[in-house]
Amino acid sequence: MDEVGVANERDETSPFVELLWEQGLVHENAIGDALPITANLKSIALADREQGTLAAMARHEPLIYGGRLTSGDLIGEPDLMEWNGVGYTPGDIKSGSGFEGDENDGKFKKHYAFQLAHYVFILEQLALAQPDRAPYIIDRHGNRVSYQLMEPQGVRNTTTWWDAYHEALAEIRAILTQKKESKPALSSVCGLCHWRSSCKKSLESEGDLTLIAELGRSSRDKISGVIPSIQAFADSDPNKYVQGSKTVFSGIGPGSLFKFHSRAQLLSTPGAAPYLKQAITLPVNRNEVFFDIEADPMHDFVYLHGFVAREHGRRETATFVAHFAAGIEDAHEEEAFRGAWIYLTARATDSTIYYYSKYERTEYKKLASKYPGVCSVRDVEDLFALPVMIDLYYNVIKSSTEWPLYDQSIKSIAKYLGFQWRDANPSGAASIEWYNRWIETNDGSIKQRILDYNEDDCLATGVVVDGIQSLPIKI
């Protein structure tokens, strides 16, 4: 899209993306200052940087910072290049983890792997590479994580990272030369992209299948040759594609196919209403609590625990309680966590407590591990195992409801039910950006904006709880 898209259709760059750039640069500089760099090329003008890089490499500088290399249509700007006696190993400084999800799983991040492979490939084209194809990143903690590019991507996917990179490179070249068509797809990563509005408009005009909740690009590409659009899916008979316990679409089972068909019918039917797929029974207590946290994943820091409490079913009694980290030190995070933990455990005795997805539970386990003086990981597991603790998304929305919406996020569903956030652009990413600005400025209006957003998230959870209990059942 950057190459062929219409420039005036681009969205403004997200303030959160700009924050990522800023913090990434601050982190890179901090890590760089602690490294034994022998050739710093950051101060050289971009037009002269490649020449300076090649000169430094010819001198076999032990550690080059901020270099630039080209080979044909390839351009690479690795943060680091390390001389190992035979050739150079590239490295990059990252403000995130070196692995996907739980760092103990050891699964490399695909975009990191491809970026590093790109640097290695350029160095190989220039006959300047260390032959082991083991570039590295320096992660947010300053740890070195080696990416073994000749290893398979996983147990099931035995394609090496190196081969996967070359497949992607060939595909990109084909797209840029228009030998291959690139199609947009709606996904969770679209929210921060500057082409999100343009792509979404295109998807809607074509009735693209990725507008069906949970039907991603891969599934779309398997189905679309037979069923090209949402309307065509809605009009089809899914039974004709079922073959025993499977369907004609690889990797898509009958259950998923029928689910997607139902969602296609909802999206293509004017005035279609949501419904329950089965009866639900929620615990009834004297009170209800709606719970939401705000966290900065770049710093592994939970800065706000928000709760809206009310008498059962009575919105007019709702009150907001917030435990806000007064700074970015561990002591501030621990104090907010302690206050939230005391509040939450006390309310579990007389309230049904709702949260949306597994995020809160996951973060509380991490906080307990970090601050054992507040509670233990087992304490967190025991609390969230109580019958009064309800994961509204996984336990109710995902398993028992259908909506005429592109996704099942709290914002989409609550807005459908008539709730409006006070902020014009509410999102968790925006909240992170606001918190960082508040840390810089101590501006009370920014803090209030964060609190208002979190309170609205909690109130929205209550709106969804109320809304689903009035839905009709459709078996």
C-alpha positions in Angstrom: 0.0 0.0 0.0 2.9 2.4 0.7 4.1 1.7 -2.9 0.8 1.7 -4.8 -1.9 3.2 -2.5 -3.5 6.6 -2.9 -1.6 8.9 -0.5 -4.6 10.9 0.6 -6.3 7.8 1.8 -3.7 7.2 4.5 -4.8 7.6 8.1 -2.8 9.7 10.5 -0.1 7.8 12.3 -1.3 6.6 15.6 0.1 8.5 18.7 0.7 5.1 20.2 2.9 4.1 17.2 4.8 7.4 17.6 5.3 6.5 21.2 6.7 3.1 20.2 9.1 4.9 18.0 10.2 7.3 20.7 10.6 4.7 23.4 12.3 2.3 21.0 14.9 5.0 20.2 15.3 5.8 23.9 15.8 2.1 24.7 18.2 1.7 21.8 20.3 4.6 22.9 20.4 3.3 26.5 21.5 -0.1 25.4 24.0 1.3 22.9 25.6 3.4 25.5 26.5 0.3 27.5 28.0 -1.7 24.6 31.7 -1.7 23.6 30.9 0.0 20.3 34.1 0.7 18.2 32.4 2.4 15.2 29.4 4.6 15.7 27.9 5.6 12.3 24.7 7.1 13.6 26.1 10.6 13.3 27.0 10.2 9.6 24.6 11.6 7.0 22.4 8.9 5.5 23.8 9.5 2.0 27.3 8.7 3.3 26.5 6.0 5.8 26.8 3.0 3.5 30.3 4.1 2.5 31.2 4.6 6.1 29.9 1.2 7.0 31.9 -0.6 4.3 35.0 1.3 5.4 34.5 0.2 9.0 33.9 -3.3 7.9 37.1 -3.3 5.8 39.0 -2.3 9.0 37.3 -5.2 10.8 35.9 -3.0 13.5 34.8 -5.3 16.3 31.3 -3.7 16.9 29.7 -1.4 14.4 26.6 0.6 15.5 24.1 2.2 13.1 25.4 0.8 9.8 23.7 0.8 6.4 24.1 -1.8 3.6 22.5 -2.4 0.2 22.6 -5.2 -2.3 20.5 -4.8 -5.5 17.0 -4.0 -4.3 17.8 -4.9 -0.7 18.4 -2.3 2.0 19.4 -3.1 5.6 20.1 -0.9 8.6 21.1 -3.3 11.4 21.6 -1.6 14.8 24.7 -3.8 15.3 27.3 -5.7 13.3 29.8 -7.8 15.2 33.1 -9.1 13.8 33.7 -12.7 14.6 37.1 -13.3 12.9 35.5 -14.6 9.7 32.6 -12.3 9.0 30.0 -10.1 10.5 27.0 -11.2 12.6 24.1 -8.6 12.6 22.1 -7.8 15.6 19.2 -5.5 16.5 18.2 -3.8 19.7 14.5 -4.4 20.7 12.4 -2.9 23.4 10.3 -6.0 23.5 10.9 -9.7 24.4 12.9 -11.9 22.0 10.1 -14.5 22.1 6.4 -14.8 21.4 4.1 -15.0 24.4 5.7 -16.7 27.4 9.5 -16.3 27.2 9.9 -19.8 28.6 8.4 -21.2 25.4 11.4 -20.0 23.4 9.4 -19.4 20.2 11.1 -16.7 18.1 9.1 -13.7 16.9 8.5 -14.0 13.2 9.0 -10.4 12.3 12.3 -10.3 14.3 13.5 -13.5 12.5 12.7 -12.1 9.1 14.4 -8.8 9.8 17.5 -10.5 11.0 17.5 -12.9 8.1 17.3 -9.9 5.8 20.5 -8.5 7.3 22.3 -11.8 7.0 21.2 -12.2 3.4 22.6 -8.7 2.5 25.9 -9.5 4.2 26.1 -12.8 2.3 25.5 -11.0 -1.0 28.4 -8.8 -0.1 30.6 -11.8 1.1 30.8 -10.2 4.5 28.7 -12.5 6.6 29.6 -14.9 9.4 28.6 -18.3 7.9 26.6 -19.7 10.9 23.4 -17.6 10.2 22.9 -16.9 13.8 22.1 -13.2 14.2 20.7 -11.9 17.5 18.6 -9.3 19.2 19.3 -7.5 22.5 15.9 -7.6 24.3 14.2 -5.2 26.6 16.2 -6.5 29.6 19.5 -6.2 27.8 19.8 -9.9 27.2 21.2 -11.3 24.0 18.9 -13.7 22.2 20.4 -15.7 19.3 18.1 -16.5 16.4 19.2 -19.7 14.8 17.8 -19.2 11.3 18.6 -22.7 10.1 16.3 -24.3 12.7 12.7 -25.2 11.9 10.0 -22.8 13.0 8.3 -25.4 15.1 7.5 -29.0 15.6 4.8 -29.1 13.0 6.2 -26.3 10.8 9.5 -27.7 9.8 10.4 -25.0 7.3 13.4 -23.2 8.5 13.3 -19.5 9.4 15.8 -18.9 6.6 13.7 -20.6 3.9 10.5 -18.8 5.2 12.3 -15.5 4.9 13.2 -16.2 1.3 9.6 -17.3 0.5 8.4 -14.0 1.9 11.0 -12.1 0.0 10.0 -13.7 -3.3 6.3 -12.9 -2.5 7.1 -9.3 -1.8 9.0 -8.9 -5.0 6.1 -10.5 -6.9 3.7 -8.1 -5.3 5.8 -5.0 -6.0 6.2 -6.0 -9.7 2.4 -6.8 -9.8 3.0 -10.4 -10.7 1.0 -11.4 -7.6 -2.1 -9.7 -6.2 -2.0 -8.7 -2.5 -5.4 -8.7 -0.8 -6.2 -7.0 2.5 -7.6 -8.9 5.4 -9.2 -7.6 8.6 -7.2 -8.6 11.7 -6.3 -7.4 15.2 -3.1 -5.7 13.9 -5.0 -3.4 11.6 -5.8 -0.9 14.4 -2.4 0.7 14.4 -1.8 0.7 10.6 -2.0 3.9 8.6 -4.0 2.1 5.8 -6.7 0.7 8.1 -9.5 2.9 6.8 -8.7 2.3 3.2 -8.4 -1.4 3.6 -11.5 -1.7 5.6 -13.5 0.2 2.9 -12.2 -2.2 0.3 -13.1 -5.2 2.4 -16.6 -4.0 3.0 -17.2 -3.2 -0.7 -16.1 -6.7 -1.6 -17.9 -8.5 1.2 -14.6 -10.0 2.2 -14.8 -13.1 4.3 -12.3 -11.8 6.9 -15.1 -9.4 8.1 -16.6 -12.5 9.6 -15.5 -12.7 13.3 -12.5 -15.1 13.8 -12.2 -15.9 10.1 -8.7 -14.9 9.3 -6.6 -14.5 6.2 -5.5 -18.1 6.0 -9.1 -19.5 6.3 -10.3 -16.8 3.8 -7.8 -17.9 1.3 -8.8 -21.6 1.6 -12.6 -20.8 1.3 -12.7 -17.9 -1.1 -12.0 -19.9 -4.2 -15.3 -21.7 -3.6 -17.2 -19.1 -1.6 -16.1 -15.7 -2.7 -18.0 -13.3 -0.4 -20.0 -13.0 2.8 -23.3 -12.9 0.8 -22.3 -16.0 -1.1 -21.4 -17.8 2.2 -24.8 -16.8 3.7 -26.6 -18.1 0.7 -24.7 -21.4 0.6 -25.5 -24.7 2.2 -22.5 -25.6 4.4 -23.5 -29.2 4.5 -22.4 -29.7 0.9 -18.8 -29.0 2.0 -18.8 -31.4 4.9 -17.0 -34.8 4.4 -17.4 -36.9 7.5 -15.5 -35.3 10.4 -13.9 -32.8 8.0 -14.7 -30.3 5.3 -13.3 -29.7 1.8 -11.4 -26.8 3.3 -8.2 -28.0 4.8 -7.9 -27.2 8.5 -11.4 -25.9 8.9 -13.7 -28.4 10.7 -17.5 -28.7 10.3 -18.1 -26.8 13.6 -16.1 -23.8 12.5 -17.7 -23.8 9.0 -21.3 -23.8 10.5 -20.2 -21.1 12.9 -18.8 -18.9 10.1 -22.0 -19.6 8.0 -24.2 -18.3 10.9 -22.1 -15.2 11.2 -22.2 -14.6 7.5 -26.0 -14.7 7.6 -26.1 -12.2 10.5 -23.8 -9.8 8.6 -25.7 -10.1 5.4 -29.2 -9.8 6.8 -30.5 -6.2 7.4 -31.7 -5.7 10.9 -30.3 -9.0 12.1 -30.2 -9.3 15.9 -27.8 -11.1 18.2 -28.8 -14.3 19.9 -27.8 -17.0 22.4 -26.8 -20.4 21.1 -27.7 -22.0 24.4 -29.2 -20.9 27.7 -26.8 -19.3 30.1 -26.9 -19.1 33.9 -24.8 -16.4 35.6 -24.1 -16.4 39.4 -26.5 -14.1 41.2 -25.0 -12.3 44.2 -26.1 -9.1 46.0 -23.5 -7.1 44.1 -21.6 -7.1 40.8 -18.1 -5.9 40.0 -16.8 -5.2 36.6 -13.0 -5.3 36.4 -10.4 -4.1 33.9 -6.7 -3.3 34.0 -4.5 -1.1 32.0 -0.9 -2.2 31.3 2.1 -1.0 29.3 3.5 -4.2 27.7 6.6 -2.4 26.6 7.7 -2.1 30.2 5.8 -5.1 31.7 4.0 -2.6 33.9 0.4 -2.6 35.1 -0.5 1.0 35.9 -4.2 0.9 36.6 -6.7 -1.6 38.2 -10.2 -0.3 37.7 -13.5 -1.6 39.2 -17.1 -0.6 38.8 -19.3 -2.0 41.6 -23.0 -1.9 41.7 -26.0 -3.7 43.3 -27.1 -6.6 41.2 -28.7 -5.3 37.9 -28.9 -1.7 39.2 -26.8 0.6 36.9 -27.8 3.7 38.9 -25.8 2.4 41.9 -22.5 2.0 40.0 -19.4 3.4 41.6 -15.9 3.5 40.3 -12.8 2.5 42.3 -9.3 2.9 40.8 -5.9 1.8 42.0 -3.5 3.9 40.0 0.3 3.6 39.9 1.6 7.0 40.9 4.9 6.5 39.0 6.9 4.0 37.0 8.9 2.5 39.8 8.3 -1.1 40.9 7.1 0.3 44.3 4.3 2.2 42.5 3.2 -0.9 40.6 3.3 -3.0 43.8 1.3 -0.4 45.8 -1.4 -0.3 43.1 -1.5 -4.1 42.9 -1.8 -4.5 46.7 -4.7 -2.1 46.9 -6.4 -3.9 44.0 -5.8 -7.3 45.4 -7.3 -6.3 48.8 -10.3 -4.8 47.1 -10.9 -7.7 44.8 -10.6 -10.5 47.4 -12.9 -8.7 49.7 -15.5 -8.2 47.0 -15.3 -11.9 46.0 -17.2 -12.7 49.2 -20.4 -10.9 48.2 -20.2 -10.2 44.5 -20.1 -11.7 41.0 -17.0 -10.3 39.4 -16.7 -10.0 35.6 -13.7 -9.4 33.4 -13.2 -9.7 29.7 -10.8 -12.4 28.4 -7.8 -14.1 30.1 -5.6 -11.0 30.2 -6.4 -9.9 33.8 -5.7 -13.4 35.2 -2.5 -13.7 33.2 -1.2 -10.3 34.4 -2.2 -11.0 38.0 -0.1 -14.2 38.0 2.8 -12.2 36.6 2.3 -9.5 39.3 2.1 -12.2 42.0 5.4 -13.7 40.8 6.9 -10.2 40.8 5.5 -9.1 44.2 5.1 -12.2 46.4 4.6 -10.0 49.4 1.1 -9.1 48.0 0.0 -12.7 47.2 1.2 -15.9 45.6 0.6 -17.2 42.1 -1.4 -20.0 43.7 -3.6 -17.3 45.5 -4.3 -15.8 42.1 -5.2 -19.1 40.6 -7.5 -19.9 43.5 -9.2 -16.5 43.2 -9.9 -16.8 39.5 -11.1 -20.4 39.9 -14.0 -19.2 42.2 -17.4 -19.6 40.6 -18.1 -15.9 41.1 -15.2 -14.9 38.8 -16.6 -14.8 35.3 -14.5 -14.4 32.2 -17.3 -12.8 30.2 -15.6 -13.3 26.8 -14.5 -17.0 27.0 -17.2 -18.3 29.3 -20.1 -16.5 27.8 -19.6 -14.4 24.6 -17.4 -16.8 22.7 -19.2 -20.0 23.7 -22.8 -18.9 23.8 -23.6 -15.9 21.7 -23.6 -14.6 18.1 -23.5 -11.0 17.0 -23.9 -9.2 13.6 -20.5 -7.7 14.1 -17.0 -8.0 12.6 -15.5 -9.0 16.0 -16.5 -9.9 19.5 -14.5 -7.2 21.3 -16.0 -5.5 24.4 -16.0 -2.2 22.4 -17.9 -3.5 19.4 -20.5 -5.3 21.5 -21.0 -2.5 24.0 -21.4 0.1 21.2 -23.9 -2.2 19.5 -25.9 -2.2 22.7 -25.9 1.6 22.8 -23.0 2.4 25.1 -20.7 5.3 24.2 -17.2 5.9 25.6 -16.5 9.5 26.7 -13.3 9.6 24.7 -13.5 10.0 21.0 -10.8 7.5 20.3 -10.8 4.9 23.1 -8.4 2.1 23.1 -5.9 0.3 25.3 -3.1 1.5 23.1 -4.2 5.1 23.5 -4.3 4.7 27.3 -0.7 3.6 27.2 0.3 6.6 25.3 -1.7 8.9 27.7 0.0 7.3 30.7 3.4 7.9 29.3 2.5 11.5 28.6 1.2 11.8 32.2 4.5 10.5 33.5 6.3 13.2 31.5 4.0 16.1 32.4 2.1 15.2 35.6 -0.9 16.8 33.8 -4.0 16.0 35.9 -6.3 16.2 32.9 -4.4 13.4 31.2 -4.7 11.2 34.3 -8.4 11.9 34.4 -8.7 10.9 30.8 -7.0 7.5 31.6 -9.4 7.0 34.6 -12.5 8.0 32.5 -11.5 5.5 29.8 -11.0 2.7 32.3 -14.2 3.4 34.1 -16.0 3.4 30.7 -14.4 0.0 29.9 -15.8 -1.3 33.2 -19.2 0.2 32.7 -19.3 -1.3 29.2 -18.7 -4.7 30.6 -21.8 -4.2 32.8 -23.8 -3.1 29.7 -22.8 -6.4 27.9 -23.7 -8.5 31.0 -27.1 -6.8 31.0 -27.5 -7.1 27.3 -26.8 -10.8 26.9 -29.3 -11.7 29.5 -32.1 -10.3 27.3 -31.0 -12.1 24.1 -33.3 -14.7 22.6 -32.2 -18.3 22.4 -31.7 -19.7 18.9 -30.8 -23.4 18.8 
